[in-house]
Amino acid sequence: MSLDDAAVRSAVSSVLPSVRDDLAELVAIESVSSLPEKSDQVRRSAELVAEKLRQIGCPDVKVVAEDGHPAVIAHFPAPEGQPTICLYSHHDVQPTGDPELWSTPPFQLVERDGRLYGRGSNDDKAGISVHLGALRAFDGKPPVGVTLFIEGEEEIGSPSLARLIEKYHDELVSDVFVICDATNWEAGQPSFTTTLRGVADCVVELRTLDHALHSGGFGGVVPDALTTMCRLLATLHDEKGNVAIKGLKTSPAPDLDYPEDRLRAESGVLDGVEWIGDGSAVSRLWNKPACTVLAIDCTSVADASNTLAPVARAKVSLRVAPGDDAASALDALVAHLEQNVPWGAQVSVTRGETGDPGIVPFEGELAETARAAFRDAWDGTEPVQVGCGGSIPMISDFQRAFPQAQVLVTAVADPDGRPHGIDESQSLDDLNKACLAEALLLARMAR
């Protein structure tokens, strides 16, 4: 079905109510992939996506799994001589935390002040809704070939993705991959993500005693494990807050200003709290490594007594700069922890997961076609090329598996969406514009 721009706009406008309805149905399913007790909900979420694609008229839809949570693969065959575009999003979500902290029930889509609230409304069920809306605008007959790959494990690091790509490689081959799972520069301004940080983590355990001791009897001579852990963790950064782990790389940052007042508003940092690190804000957020202590296991405050703790454990996470390698970065983190233990404490480091950073070139005819489609959908607002401080390791998996394809990392979300957090939300206006942008891209890709 071939449409000019005016016809595409009209068709998208007519299907926008269904985009919101799709999102409401998807948000209502508690597809938390990290919780085993929610595995049936993850399956239900995949089945709903598959059913919606069949309702649109997709002739080839299946729910697949390779020793993991289910994904959906669907095909709208390419008309003669036309390219194929693969549209990616994921249908799994993060846990909600304490539901009582949410302003409205987390698994109910609620509109408030132009935003849609609910778990997954932003990350990444909005992306699925955009894909469905764009395909509905063409009445299920897009002018180019369309493959959909809707994953069910992105929030737990895509552990079975490599197996899925290997098994279904020939079915996923495409000229362009649109990964709709990033964040726009701000509400009202679209972006294409061109760099992403990777991730690595580990758990470090320190022991100083074979049993707990009375702090009055031995304090001042015997080091307790928690104080020892505090001193070790403090060596991860220098006095300014820069990561102090040797051997990590950085990459060039774009010349893009992130105003301090906007950064404070979007981050929610408290009055008087200073920034850490050196360099521009975007370089620290996107192009330099970051190290975070995620958790510490030791005696809780409620259970505290005057005791020297014999053992303490901490989980440490490292965001790896674009151009670096997650495995070697994890080696550097482990080496730092092992070599900087104070007072001769016994140390044990258990390596965790890694996900590689990514560099996604945005150049060539297809990239320019995408740029124009998104600019026009956002009423002439020029898209910004941005980095991502978070990790989407599956992008590197796609680049390795399909090296000849153009990869475009697009977004529906904005920085105020609070993905993974309390009161996650999505701008309704940007949701509608993202749907139009994708429909325009499909129309303009037709040769």
Secondary structure, 3 states (H helix, E strand, C coil): CCCCHHHHHHHHHHHHHHHHHHHHHHHCCCCECCCHHHHHHHHHHHHHHHHHHHHHCCCEEEEECCCCCCEEEEEECCCCCCCEEEEEEECCECCCCCHHHCCCCCCCCEEECCEEECCCCCCCHHHHHHHHHHHHHCCCCCCCEEEEEEECCHHHCCCCHHHHHHHCHHHHCCCEEEEEEEECCECCECEEEEEECEEEEEEEEEECCCCCEEHHHHCCCCCCHHHHHHHHHHCCECCCCCECCCCCCCCCCCCCCCCHHHHHHHHCCCCCCCCCCCCCHHHHHHHCCEEEEEEEECCCHHHCCCEECCEEEEEEEEEECCCCCHHHHHHHHHHHHHHCCHHHCEEEEEEEEEECCEECCCCCHHHHHHHHHHHHHCCCCCCEEEEECCCCCHHHHHHHHCCCCEEEEEEEECCCCCCCCCCCEEEHHHHHHHHHHHHHHHHHHCC
